[in-house]
């Protein structure tokens, strides 16, 4: 199965579904990433691109596609939808992940809404959460205890961003562990990633 994860900035995908993507890759599925901007307002854009490529290697992703939008200026328009549709036609994914649309960052809001339109014919579509998600109420989970180390490693690959959480003395790694533990409690396991499904095709 081909799997596509979509994020507005480098490290968005890893926080939201790095564990799930690692599990897919380890089972032989083809994982691809689409990152809409290089996050240049949060650091040097060229550095963040390299960090994203390093992180993709940890996950086991086959390719990173770049949207080349300006950080904080991802539009919600036809052009964004067409660009996403072009990647979807190339990859032909059966499973798509994108950040939850209710969010305090406009890039996340616009990308999620554009992805809803671009992926309307894909059978499996899930929202993942991020540190700036609002009113996120998951309805499905995955146990990531066995891949938590890899999730943290792919976040750590974004070396320039680890300490940038806007919460004093809290790294992105600590935030990821706390979130995974909280979602794990909800799912009755130790560590989990949480999702809200728009479509989830269960084949038996």
PLY file of the C-alpha trace (Angstrom):
ply
format ascii 1.0
element vertex 204
property float x
property float y
property float z
element edge 203
property int vertex1
property int vertex2
end_header
0.00 0.00 0.00
1.14 3.53 -0.74
0.84 5.95 2.18
1.04 9.74 1.94
1.53 12.06 4.91
1.06 15.78 4.37
2.41 18.57 6.57
2.71 22.33 6.43
6.26 22.54 7.82
9.21 20.24 8.52
8.54 18.16 11.68
4.72 18.56 11.60
4.28 15.07 10.16
6.72 13.47 12.60
4.94 14.85 15.65
1.52 13.82 14.42
2.09 10.42 12.83
5.81 9.58 12.83
5.12 6.39 14.76
2.36 5.21 12.44
4.46 5.95 9.35
7.39 4.03 10.83
5.12 1.03 11.43
3.91 1.16 7.83
7.46 1.38 6.47
8.66 -1.50 8.66
5.87 -3.68 7.24
6.98 -2.96 3.68
4.45 -0.30 2.70
5.64 2.66 0.60
5.60 5.86 2.65
5.80 9.31 1.05
5.84 12.80 2.56
4.56 16.10 1.19
5.84 19.17 3.04
4.22 22.39 1.89
6.88 24.87 3.07
10.46 24.77 4.32
9.56 26.54 7.57
12.00 29.37 6.86
10.45 31.69 9.45
11.28 29.11 12.13
14.91 28.78 11.02
17.13 28.55 7.95
15.05 27.03 5.15
17.93 25.08 3.61
18.86 23.62 6.99
15.27 22.60 7.65
15.07 20.89 4.27
18.15 18.83 5.09
16.72 17.96 8.49
13.49 16.82 6.84
15.44 14.54 4.51
17.35 13.09 7.48
14.09 12.49 9.31
12.58 10.76 6.28
15.46 8.28 6.35
14.70 7.44 9.98
11.03 6.85 9.16
11.88 4.82 6.09
10.00 7.13 3.71
10.80 6.73 0.03
10.54 10.36 -1.05
9.83 13.86 0.22
7.78 16.14 -2.04
8.04 19.89 -1.45
5.25 22.38 -1.99
7.66 25.37 -2.07
5.15 27.68 -0.41
6.32 30.53 1.81
6.13 29.82 5.52
2.94 31.37 7.00
1.58 31.98 3.47
0.18 28.59 2.41
-2.96 29.57 0.50
-6.35 27.94 0.44
-7.02 28.12 -3.27
-7.34 26.06 -6.43
-3.59 26.06 -7.03
-2.91 24.32 -3.70
-5.55 21.69 -4.45
-4.17 21.10 -7.96
-0.64 20.71 -6.59
-1.79 18.17 -4.02
-3.82 16.31 -6.65
-0.72 16.04 -8.86
1.23 14.33 -6.05
-1.73 12.06 -5.31
-1.96 11.01 -8.96
1.75 10.22 -8.97
1.73 8.20 -5.74
-1.79 6.71 -5.86
-2.02 6.42 -2.06
-4.61 4.30 -0.29
-4.00 6.08 3.03
-3.54 9.80 3.64
-2.66 11.71 6.80
-2.81 15.49 7.28
-2.89 17.85 10.25
-6.20 18.57 11.95
-7.88 21.69 10.47
-8.83 23.37 13.74
-5.50 24.98 14.59
-4.06 28.30 15.72
-1.66 28.39 12.72
-3.13 29.53 9.42
-0.83 27.27 7.38
-2.24 24.22 9.15
-5.82 25.35 8.69
-5.43 26.07 4.98
-3.45 22.93 4.17
-5.97 20.69 5.92
-8.90 22.26 4.09
-7.14 22.05 0.73
-6.25 18.41 1.37
-9.90 17.60 2.11
-10.76 18.63 -1.44
-7.71 17.08 -3.12
-8.21 13.68 -1.47
-11.95 13.28 -1.94
-11.49 9.99 -3.87
-8.94 8.39 -1.52
-10.56 5.65 0.61
-8.65 6.30 3.86
-8.23 9.81 5.20
-7.11 10.65 8.75
-6.30 13.86 10.61
-3.36 13.86 13.03
-2.81 16.30 15.87
-0.06 18.84 16.44
1.03 21.03 19.34
-1.20 23.87 18.06
-4.31 21.76 17.34
-7.57 22.96 18.92
-10.59 20.84 19.91
-8.98 17.63 18.65
-11.18 14.65 19.57
-9.67 11.40 18.25
-11.74 8.39 17.27
-8.95 5.95 16.39
-5.48 5.21 17.73
-2.35 3.20 17.02
-0.02 1.67 19.63
3.47 3.15 19.14
5.27 1.73 22.17
7.58 -0.43 20.01
8.43 2.46 17.65
8.52 5.34 20.16
12.32 5.48 19.97
12.11 5.91 16.19
9.43 8.57 16.51
11.70 10.51 18.86
14.68 9.93 16.56
12.86 11.36 13.54
11.86 14.40 15.62
15.43 14.72 16.88
16.61 14.81 13.25
15.03 18.27 13.15
17.91 19.46 15.31
17.25 23.18 14.86
13.69 22.81 16.18
13.97 20.50 19.18
13.96 23.32 21.76
11.40 25.50 19.93
8.09 24.66 21.60
7.26 28.11 23.01
6.96 26.37 26.38
9.84 27.15 28.71
12.18 24.22 29.41
10.08 21.77 27.39
11.57 20.20 24.27
9.57 18.80 21.36
10.75 15.34 22.43
9.28 15.74 25.92
6.08 17.12 24.43
5.82 14.15 22.05
6.30 11.63 24.87
3.71 13.35 27.04
1.21 13.44 24.18
1.86 9.78 23.31
1.38 8.79 26.95
-1.88 10.73 27.23
-3.27 9.28 24.00
-2.07 5.86 25.10
-4.10 6.13 28.30
-7.17 6.93 26.20
-6.47 3.91 23.97
-5.67 1.63 26.96
-2.02 1.19 25.99
1.18 2.85 27.18
1.96 5.06 24.17
-0.24 5.87 21.20
-0.80 8.27 18.33
-4.34 9.53 17.91
-6.32 10.31 14.76
-9.68 11.58 13.67
-10.97 9.68 10.68
-12.87 11.27 7.83
-12.92 7.96 5.92
-11.60 4.64 7.13
-12.12 1.60 4.90
-11.86 -1.59 6.92
-11.15 -4.63 4.77
-11.43 -8.06 6.37
0 1
1 2
2 3
3 4
4 5
5 6
6 7
7 8
8 9
9 10
10 11
11 12
12 13
13 14
14 15
15 16
16 17
17 18
18 19
19 20
20 21
21 22
22 23
23 24
24 25
25 26
26 27
27 28
28 29
29 30
30 31
31 32
32 33
33 34
34 35
35 36
36 37
37 38
38 39
39 40
40 41
41 42
42 43
43 44
44 45
45 46
46 47
47 48
48 49
49 50
50 51
51 52
52 53
53 54
54 55
55 56
56 57
57 58
58 59
59 60
60 61
61 62
62 63
63 64
64 65
65 66
66 67
67 68
68 69
69 70
70 71
71 72
72 73
73 74
74 75
75 76
76 77
77 78
78 79
79 80
80 81
81 82
82 83
83 84
84 85
85 86
86 87
87 88
88 89
89 90
90 91
91 92
92 93
93 94
94 95
95 96
96 97
97 98
98 99
99 100
100 101
101 102
102 103
103 104
104 105
105 106
106 107
107 108
108 109
109 110
110 111
111 112
112 113
113 114
114 115
115 116
116 117
117 118
118 119
119 120
120 121
121 122
122 123
123 124
124 125
125 126
126 127
127 128
128 129
129 130
130 131
131 132
132 133
133 134
134 135
135 136
136 137
137 138
138 139
139 140
140 141
141 142
142 143
143 144
144 145
145 146
146 147
147 148
148 149
149 150
150 151
151 152
152 153
153 154
154 155
155 156
156 157
157 158
158 159
159 160
160 161
161 162
162 163
163 164
164 165
165 166
166 167
167 168
168 169
169 170
170 171
171 172
172 173
173 174
174 175
175 176
176 177
177 178
178 179
179 180
180 181
181 182
182 183
183 184
184 185
185 186
186 187
187 188
188 189
189 190
190 191
191 192
192 193
193 194
194 195
195 196
196 197
197 198
198 199
199 200
200 201
201 202
202 203
